[in-house]
Each structure stands twice: as structure tokens, then as C-alpha cells.
Amino acid sequence: MSALPSARLSGLWATDLLDVTDDLDVLDTHGRWAVALPYEGRPVLARFARWDQARPHLAARWVGPAAGAWSSSLGEQDYRERVESLRQAIACGDVYQANLCRVLSAPLPHPDAADIVGLWHLLDAGNPSPFSGYLDLPEHDVQVATASPELFVALRVDVDLRTIRSGPIKGTGRTVADLTEKDTAENIMIVDLVRNDLSKISRTGTVTVPELLVLEEHPGLVHLVSYVQAELDPLVTWRHIVDAAFPPGSVTGAPKIAAQALISSLETAPREYYCGALGWVDADTGEAELAVTIRTFWRSGGELRFGTGAGITWGSDPAAEWRETELKAARLIRVAAGSWQADAP
């Protein structure tokens, strides 16, 4: 295995690791940080000295598990029964929408040839995405690669004005014809949730929805995406942002706290890095970009793991929701079954 810590985020390669911490306050100090926020567990914040466009030489290899080697934390019948349980909770008024997930796992056939940078190369070639990236901290047991299409938050600075933007996805199909009124209603519900989250940390009256129900095409499927943005309150820190907006509303549900409690009682495996966030924060400029870690793989010991899920509303059909989780996983599982080896220096 390659022991060199590295990352690839927003088109830049990060090397020369300086610090690793779980203290969110460092994101308001100095330096450029790679950031992984697990859905459950402590943040992973890694400050790298170098961020370059030129690819460094990484003595890395990847040999992935066969497409048929994966097992699921929930089988089809169990998943469909839990979808029905959520529909009943919605009928009782406990929640309006909730995201039900399952975790897939497969043994790595060659653990000494399982460098996450190699998997990222396969994903970037076989399933290109706007927030493609990885973080590899072998000594800290953090190895995550994503082909995420979804923006959690981006921060941009213009003079003294800080703007925050989020791009929740709700609505998935193979083609446009697969999208239904249920997808539209679900997207609008989550937009309202994200608007509420951002309002807690923004200047009064600045939360807007500049783009609603935008159709985006990705390899093998289409999504409905909306964009919410606001002007941050001048005193807001990264700890405030995480407290207000994390976990992302698109992977929890509405109301968020009630939805989180429900899905915790129904899911049988921890989400870990799935449904969290991965990206970078530049503490010197105040800018940042973090993706929602959907379409994401992570290594856990001798296993590779991957999460998939679907948003459940009263209009959900349990069989159709299962098929959506299969659709989201199928292409990426095939890509991960490939192999990759770094070029000679």
C-alpha cells in the first residue's frame, strides 16, 4: 500500500500533510484543509502544505472486488418493509419525508493492492462527477473516494460578504420520463428544509432559491436539483455552519430531527462516511466546497463499503424505492471492480 497521505479535491492534488485533527475551530484559523465529515463520528480535518494541479507520483494500486461479491445490510424484502413503516409514520404525521439507506460491503481481494487513490482514478474515468474526489490518510484509517453529484455547501467571499450555497438533490431516474410528481414534491420539501437550516446562520432576508427543480444528467441517470443560497452572518464560524446544516437535509428528511430518529431505528448498519460530507476549506481566504458523500466508497479494514438509499414519502412505492437504490449502486459497483496501477515515476 501507498503510505503517502494525499487528497484530490476540486481539481487539485493535496500532499505534504501537516496536521490531522477533529477540532472544527481550526477551519477558522489558517491553511487549506481537506475535510471529511462522517454522518456519524468525529470530523477528520487534514491540513496539507501543497495543493497543485500537477499529479504527484503515488506508488499506488487498486484491485477491486467483483461485482457479485457485495452483500447488503438490508435485503430487498427487509428494505421494502421499512419503506412501508416510514409511509405509516408519514401517515401519522411523524415526518413528511425520510431517507432510508443501506450499506453494501465486499471483501477486498488483495488488501495490499487497495489504495483508495486507485479507486478514485477508476471512478473519475468511469463515472465522472462534479464533486469527484478522495482523501487518503492511511495512518489514520481514513480512505474515502467519492463520485458525488451533490453540493453540501460552498462558501465564496466578495470583499467582506460571504455567500453560502447548497444544492440538494431529490428525484432520480434512468431518464427524464422516470421522474414523477412525487420527485417534484420531495425536492420542494427538502428545499424548504435547507432554507430553514441556512436561515439560522444567515443575514435576515437573504436566503433565496435562485434555481428550483433543475434537471441534471449524470452517467446512467438523471436528477432533480435545486440551489439555495444566502449571505452568512459576519460572526458565523465553521462550527456554527456544521451545527446548523449537518447532516445534509437531502439524506435525512423533514423535519430533520424526527427523520433522523426514525431512520436510525430502521437502518441496520451505521452510515459512517456515507451521507456525510467531503471537500476542502481554505481558512486563509474563507472559501470552501464540500460535497454530500453519496456515490461514495470507503475502506474499513479488509472491506470496501458503499452506501445507497432513497427518499421516502407517502407517495413512495416500496418496490420502486428498492429499484432506485439498485440503480444508484449498479454502475459504481461495476466501476469499482476494475484495477489500476500508478505509472512509473
C-alpha positions as CSV (number, residue, x, y, z in Angstrom):
1,M,0.0,0.0,0.0
2,S,1.0,3.6,-0.6
3,A,1.7,5.2,2.8
4,L,1.7,8.8,1.4
5,P,-1.2,10.8,2.7
6,S,-2.9,12.7,-0.1
7,A,-6.2,14.1,-1.4
8,R,-7.8,15.2,-4.7
9,L,-10.5,17.8,-4.3
10,S,-11.9,20.4,-6.7
11,G,-9.2,19.6,-9.3
12,L,-6.2,20.0,-7.0
13,W,-3.9,17.4,-5.6
14,A,-3.0,17.8,-1.9
15,T,0.3,16.4,-0.5
16,D,2.7,17.2,2.3
17,L,0.5,16.5,5.3
18,L,1.0,18.9,8.2
19,D,-1.8,18.3,10.7
20,V,-4.8,16.0,11.4
21,T,-7.4,17.0,13.9
22,D,-11.2,16.7,14.7
23,D,-11.4,20.3,16.0
24,L,-13.7,22.3,13.7
25,D,-12.3,25.5,15.1
26,V,-9.1,25.1,13.1
27,L,-11.2,25.8,9.9
28,D,-11.3,29.4,11.0
29,T,-7.6,29.8,11.6
30,H,-5.1,29.3,8.7
31,G,-4.2,26.9,6.0
32,R,-6.1,24.8,3.4
33,W,-7.8,21.8,4.9
34,A,-9.2,18.6,3.4
35,V,-12.4,17.9,5.3
36,A,-14.3,14.7,5.8
37,L,-17.5,14.8,8.0
38,P,-18.8,11.3,8.6
39,Y,-22.5,11.0,9.1
40,E,-21.7,9.5,12.5
41,G,-18.5,10.1,14.4
42,R,-15.8,12.8,14.7
43,P,-14.8,15.1,11.8
44,V,-11.5,14.4,10.0
45,L,-9.6,17.6,9.2
46,A,-6.3,17.3,7.4
47,R,-4.1,20.4,6.6
48,F,-1.8,19.9,3.6
49,A,1.1,22.2,2.7
50,R,0.8,21.6,-1.1
51,W,-2.2,22.0,-3.4
52,D,-1.2,21.6,-7.0
53,Q,-2.8,20.9,-10.4
54,A,0.1,18.6,-11.3
55,R,-0.5,15.0,-10.2
56,P,2.1,13.7,-7.8
57,H,3.6,10.3,-8.1
58,L,1.8,8.0,-5.8
59,A,3.0,4.3,-5.7
60,A,-0.5,3.1,-5.6
61,R,-2.5,0.1,-6.9
62,W,-6.2,-0.9,-6.9
63,V,-7.7,-4.3,-7.4
64,G,-11.4,-4.1,-6.7
65,P,-14.0,-6.7,-5.5
66,A,-16.0,-8.5,-8.2
67,A,-19.5,-7.0,-8.9
68,G,-21.1,-10.1,-7.4
69,A,-19.1,-10.1,-4.2
70,W,-21.2,-7.5,-2.4
71,S,-23.6,-8.0,0.5
72,S,-26.2,-5.6,1.7
73,S,-27.1,-4.5,5.3
74,L,-30.8,-4.8,4.2
75,G,-32.2,-7.3,1.7
76,E,-35.0,-6.4,-0.7
77,Q,-37.8,-7.7,1.5
78,D,-36.5,-6.0,4.6
79,Y,-35.9,-2.7,2.8
80,R,-39.5,-2.8,1.3
81,E,-41.0,-3.5,4.8
82,R,-39.1,-0.5,6.2
83,V,-40.3,1.7,3.4
84,E,-43.8,0.8,4.4
85,S,-43.1,1.5,8.0
86,L,-41.9,5.0,7.0
87,R,-45.1,5.5,4.9
88,Q,-47.2,4.7,8.0
89,A,-45.1,7.2,10.1
90,I,-45.8,9.8,7.5
91,A,-49.5,9.0,7.6
92,C,-49.4,9.5,11.3
93,G,-47.8,12.9,10.8
94,D,-44.4,12.0,12.5
95,V,-42.4,13.1,9.4
96,Y,-43.1,14.3,5.9
97,Q,-40.1,12.6,4.3
98,A,-37.2,10.4,5.3
99,N,-34.2,9.0,3.6
100,L,-33.8,5.2,4.0
101,C,-30.3,3.8,3.3
102,R,-28.5,0.5,3.3
103,V,-24.7,-0.2,3.3
104,L,-23.1,-2.6,0.9
105,S,-19.8,-4.3,1.7
106,A,-17.4,-6.6,-0.1
107,P,-14.0,-8.1,0.9
108,L,-11.0,-6.7,-0.8
109,P,-9.5,-9.5,-2.9
110,H,-6.0,-8.0,-2.5
111,P,-5.8,-5.7,0.6
112,D,-2.2,-4.8,-0.3
113,A,-3.4,-3.5,-3.6
114,A,-6.3,-1.4,-2.4
115,D,-5.1,2.2,-2.4
116,I,-8.1,4.5,-2.5
117,V,-6.4,6.8,-5.0
118,G,-6.5,4.0,-7.5
119,L,-10.3,3.6,-6.9
120,W,-10.7,7.3,-7.4
121,H,-9.0,7.1,-10.8
122,L,-11.4,4.4,-11.9
123,L,-14.4,6.4,-10.7
124,D,-13.2,9.6,-12.3
125,A,-12.8,7.8,-15.7
126,G,-15.9,5.6,-15.4
127,N,-18.4,7.8,-13.6
128,P,-17.2,11.5,-13.9
129,S,-19.0,13.8,-11.4
130,P,-18.8,17.4,-10.5
131,F,-17.5,16.7,-7.0
132,S,-15.3,13.8,-7.7
133,G,-12.5,13.4,-5.0
134,Y,-10.8,11.3,-2.4
135,L,-9.0,11.6,0.9
136,D,-6.3,9.1,1.9
137,L,-4.9,9.1,5.4
138,P,-3.6,5.6,5.8
139,E,-2.1,6.0,9.3
140,H,-5.5,7.4,10.5
141,D,-7.6,4.7,8.8
142,V,-9.4,7.3,6.6
143,Q,-9.7,6.2,3.0
144,V,-12.7,7.7,1.2
145,A,-13.4,8.1,-2.6
146,T,-16.5,9.8,-4.0
147,A,-18.2,10.4,-7.3
148,S,-20.7,12.7,-5.7
149,P,-23.0,14.8,-7.8
150,E,-24.3,16.8,-4.9
151,L,-23.1,20.1,-3.3
152,F,-23.5,20.2,0.5
153,V,-22.1,23.8,0.9
154,A,-19.9,26.1,-0.9
155,L,-18.6,29.4,0.5
156,R,-17.4,32.3,-1.6
157,V,-16.1,35.7,-0.5
158,D,-16.5,39.0,-2.2
159,V,-14.8,41.8,-0.2
160,D,-16.5,41.3,3.3
161,L,-19.5,39.5,2.0
162,R,-19.6,35.7,2.5
163,T,-22.1,33.7,0.4
164,I,-23.1,30.2,1.2
165,R,-24.7,27.9,-1.4
166,S,-26.2,24.4,-1.2
167,G,-27.5,22.1,-3.9
168,P,-29.9,19.4,-2.6
169,I,-30.8,16.6,-4.9
170,K,-34.2,14.9,-4.8
171,G,-35.6,13.0,-7.7
172,T,-33.7,10.2,-9.5
173,G,-34.4,8.2,-12.6
174,R,-32.8,6.5,-15.5
175,T,-34.3,9.0,-17.9
176,V,-36.5,12.2,-17.6
177,A,-39.5,10.0,-18.2
178,D,-38.9,8.2,-14.9
179,L,-39.4,11.4,-12.8
180,T,-42.8,11.8,-11.2
181,E,-44.8,14.3,-9.2
182,K,-43.5,12.5,-6.1
183,D,-40.0,13.6,-7.1
184,T,-41.0,17.2,-7.5
185,A,-42.9,17.3,-4.2
186,E,-39.9,15.7,-2.4
187,N,-37.4,18.1,-3.8
188,I,-39.5,21.1,-2.7
189,M,-39.8,19.7,0.8
190,I,-36.1,19.4,1.1
191,V,-35.5,22.9,-0.4
192,D,-37.7,24.2,2.5
193,L,-35.6,22.3,5.0
194,V,-32.3,23.6,3.6
195,R,-33.8,27.2,3.5
196,N,-34.5,26.8,7.2
197,D,-31.1,25.4,8.0
198,L,-29.3,28.3,6.2
199,S,-31.6,30.9,7.8
200,K,-30.1,30.0,11.2
201,I,-26.6,31.3,10.1
202,S,-27.5,34.0,7.6
203,R,-28.4,37.6,7.4
204,T,-32.1,38.1,7.8
205,G,-33.9,38.2,4.5
206,T,-31.0,36.9,2.3
207,V,-32.0,33.3,1.9
208,T,-33.1,32.7,-1.7
209,V,-33.6,29.8,-4.2
210,P,-32.0,31.0,-7.4
211,E,-32.6,27.6,-9.1
212,L,-35.5,25.3,-8.5
213,L,-36.0,21.8,-9.9
214,V,-33.1,21.9,-12.4
215,L,-32.7,18.7,-14.4
216,E,-29.1,17.4,-14.3
217,E,-27.8,14.5,-16.3
218,H,-25.2,12.2,-14.9
219,P,-23.8,8.8,-16.1
220,G,-26.7,6.4,-16.2
221,L,-29.2,8.5,-14.5
222,V,-30.9,12.0,-14.1
223,H,-31.5,14.1,-11.0
224,L,-33.7,17.0,-10.0
225,V,-31.5,19.6,-8.3
226,S,-32.3,22.9,-6.6
227,Y,-29.9,25.6,-5.3
228,V,-30.3,27.6,-2.1
229,Q,-28.1,30.4,-1.2
230,A,-27.7,33.1,1.5
231,E,-25.4,35.8,2.9
232,L,-23.7,34.5,6.0
233,D,-23.9,36.5,9.2
234,P,-20.4,38.0,9.8
235,L,-19.9,36.3,13.1
236,V,-20.7,32.8,11.8
237,T,-17.9,30.2,12.2
238,W,-17.5,26.7,10.8
239,R,-18.8,25.2,14.0
240,H,-22.0,27.2,13.5
241,I,-22.3,26.1,9.9
242,V,-21.9,22.4,10.8
243,D,-24.3,22.7,13.7
244,A,-26.9,24.3,11.5
245,A,-26.7,22.4,8.3
246,F,-25.2,19.0,9.0
247,P,-26.1,16.2,8.3
248,P,-27.4,17.4,4.9
249,G,-31.2,17.6,4.6
250,S,-31.3,15.6,1.4
251,V,-30.1,12.5,3.2
252,T,-32.0,12.9,6.4
253,G,-35.6,14.1,5.9
254,A,-38.2,16.6,7.2
255,P,-38.5,17.5,9.9
256,K,-34.8,16.7,10.2
257,I,-34.5,15.6,13.9
258,A,-37.6,13.4,13.8
259,A,-36.5,11.9,10.5
260,Q,-33.0,11.1,11.9
261,A,-34.6,9.3,14.8
262,L,-36.8,7.3,12.6
263,I,-34.2,6.2,10.1
264,S,-31.8,5.3,13.0
265,S,-34.4,2.9,14.3
266,L,-34.9,1.3,10.9
267,E,-31.4,1.1,9.4
268,T,-29.3,-1.9,10.5
269,A,-25.7,-0.6,9.7
270,P,-24.0,2.7,10.5
271,R,-23.7,5.0,7.6
272,E,-20.1,6.0,8.6
273,Y,-18.8,8.2,5.7
274,Y,-21.9,7.7,3.6
275,C,-24.3,10.7,3.7
276,G,-21.7,12.9,5.3
277,A,-19.5,15.5,3.5
278,L,-16.1,15.6,1.8
279,G,-14.3,18.6,0.4
280,W,-12.0,21.5,1.4
281,V,-11.9,24.6,3.4
282,D,-9.4,27.4,2.9
283,A,-9.1,29.2,6.2
284,D,-7.0,32.0,4.7
285,T,-9.5,33.0,2.0
286,G,-12.7,32.0,3.7
287,E,-13.8,29.9,0.7
288,A,-14.8,26.3,0.7
289,E,-16.6,23.5,-1.2
290,L,-17.9,20.3,0.4
291,A,-19.9,17.6,-1.4
292,V,-22.5,15.3,0.1
293,T,-20.9,11.9,0.3
294,I,-23.4,10.0,-1.8
295,R,-22.0,7.7,-4.6
296,T,-19.1,7.2,-2.1
297,F,-16.8,4.3,-1.2
298,W,-14.7,3.9,1.9
299,R,-12.3,1.3,3.1
300,S,-12.8,-0.4,6.5
301,G,-10.0,-2.8,7.3
302,G,-10.1,-5.6,4.6
303,E,-13.5,-4.4,3.3
304,L,-14.8,-1.9,0.8
305,R,-18.1,-0.3,1.7
306,F,-20.7,1.7,-0.3
307,G,-24.0,3.3,0.7
308,T,-27.2,3.7,-1.3
309,G,-30.6,4.9,-0.4
310,A,-33.8,6.6,-1.4
311,G,-36.1,9.4,-0.1
312,I,-39.4,8.1,1.2
313,T,-42.7,10.0,1.1
314,W,-46.3,8.9,1.4
315,G,-46.3,8.5,-2.4
316,S,-43.5,6.0,-2.3
317,D,-43.9,2.6,-3.8
318,P,-41.6,0.2,-1.8
319,A,-40.6,-1.9,-4.9
320,A,-39.7,1.3,-6.8
321,E,-37.7,2.7,-3.9
322,W,-35.7,-0.6,-3.8
323,R,-35.0,-0.3,-7.5
324,E,-33.8,3.3,-7.1
325,T,-31.2,2.1,-4.5
326,E,-30.1,-0.6,-7.0
327,L,-29.9,2.0,-9.8
328,K,-27.7,4.3,-7.8
329,A,-25.3,1.5,-6.9
330,A,-25.1,-0.7,-10.0
331,R,-22.8,1.4,-12.2
332,L,-20.4,2.3,-9.5
333,I,-20.1,-1.2,-8.2
334,R,-19.1,-2.3,-11.7
335,V,-16.5,0.5,-11.9
336,A,-15.0,-0.4,-8.6
337,A,-14.5,-4.0,-9.8
338,G,-11.7,-2.8,-12.1
339,S,-8.0,-2.5,-11.5
340,W,-5.5,0.4,-11.7
341,Q,-1.8,0.9,-11.2
342,A,0.2,4.1,-11.0
343,D,2.6,4.9,-13.8
344,A,6.3,4.6,-13.1
345,P,7.9,7.9,-11.9
